[in-house]
C-alpha cells in the first residue's frame, strides 16, 4: 500500500476533485490524505480572528460567504440529486457549527476547532463524490487516531494500532480517505500539526505502517534545483537523499514541509513528490540513496534576523556560549546559523516573536546588535571533503554579493550564506549560473 497526500490546490475546485478521483482509483488499496480546499484555511483564520475580537457580525458574514462558495461547489461536483442533498445537509450542519462559536468564550481551543473544519469539509465532499462514482471508500476521521503529547509530538503507536485494525477490518475497501493537519492533544481537544501539517500526517501514517511509498501531490513537478519565481530555467531534481531534502525543506523549499521528512527517513519509506497538473511527470524521489559528488539544489529562507553578542571580556569566558544558548532555549526559539569569534558569537533566527525578552537577557552577557531583513541562501548536495572545488565554486558566485555569515561543516550536505534580503535574487541567479549552467 501507499499513502497519497493532496494539497489545497489539488482539491481547490470541483474539477480538481474530479481529477484527484482519476488519480487514486486504479484498483489498488491506498490511504489518501487531503488538505482543506485552497483559500479555506485562510478564511477560517480570518473568521477565528473576528471571533477573538468579538466582532461576531463580521465573522458570521465571512461564514456566510464561505457557505455560498461551497454550496456552489456542490452543484458543480455532484450529478445526482441524492448526493447533492446529502452534501448540502452536511455543509449546512458545518456552517451552523461555525456560527455557534459566536456564543462561546474565545480561547485557543475555539481557534483550533474552527481551523479543523477545512479538512473535515474537503474530505467529506470528496468521499461523497467517490461514493457517487461507485468507489469503495471509507472516511477515516484523523481525530480518532492522530494524537500529540504534551510536547506537541505525534504518537506513533496509536497511529499504528488504529490503522492495523482498520485495514484488517475492511479488506475490500479500496480508498481510506482521511484528513491531514488535524489531531487531538492530551486533553482530548482538537489541535493541529501546524501549517503544512498534511504532509506530516501522510508521512506519519506511511512510516507507522511501513508502507511502500509516501506520495506528496502538489501543483509543481517535484522539487526544483532553484526557486523558479526568481530564476529562469530551473529543472526538477529527480532524486534526493533524506538529509538533502530535509535541508532544502528547512531552508525554504516550499513544496515540502520540513517535519514530513523525519518519520519517513527513520522508517526507510521513500517519499515521492508529484504534480497533479502533470501526473505523468516523474517528480522527485526522496530516499536513502546518496549520489556522490553532486550539487542538487539551492534554496532561500526569508525574513531572517541576526543577533550578534560581543562578550564583555576580551576573551570568551567559560560558560559564555552555554549562557547564550540557554536564553534561546528558555524562550523556545530555534537558531538557524551560528558563527563564533574570539570575543563574540552571531546567530540567525526566523522566529522573532520573543526577540525583545531574548535581547534583554542577552545584554547581561555582552553587547548586543540586531540586524533584520536578512536571508539565508543554502546550497545542498554531497559536500564531503573529497569533492574538491565545490566550496570555491560556490563562494565565487558571491563576488558581487556581500556575505554576513557563512555556515559550513555542521552538515556534509549543506553550505549556507547569510546575506541582505535585497541581494537574494542576484545571489540565486549567480549560484545557478555557477553550479547548473551547461556553459559555466
VENFENHU-V947073 format. One record per helix or strand of 3 or more residues. SS is the DSSP state (H for helix, E for strand). FROM is the first residue (numbers start at 1). TO is the last residue. If there is no record, write none. Layout:
BEGIN
ss=SS from=FROM to=TO
ss=SS from=FROM to=TO
END
This chain:
BEGIN
ss=E from=2 to=6
ss=H from=9 to=11
ss=H from=14 to=24
ss=E from=30 to=34
ss=H from=40 to=52
ss=H from=56 to=77
ss=H from=81 to=103
ss=H from=108 to=132
ss=E from=137 to=140
ss=H from=142 to=144
ss=H from=156 to=169
ss=E from=175 to=179
ss=E from=182 to=184
ss=E from=190 to=192
ss=H from=197 to=208
ss=E from=213 to=218
ss=E from=239 to=241
ss=H from=242 to=250
ss=H from=260 to=267
ss=E from=271 to=275
ss=E from=284 to=287
ss=E from=295 to=311
ss=H from=320 to=330
ss=E from=337 to=340
ss=E from=344 to=349
ss=H from=355 to=362
ss=E from=366 to=381
ss=H from=390 to=396
ss=E from=405 to=408
ss=E from=414 to=420
ss=H from=421 to=435
END
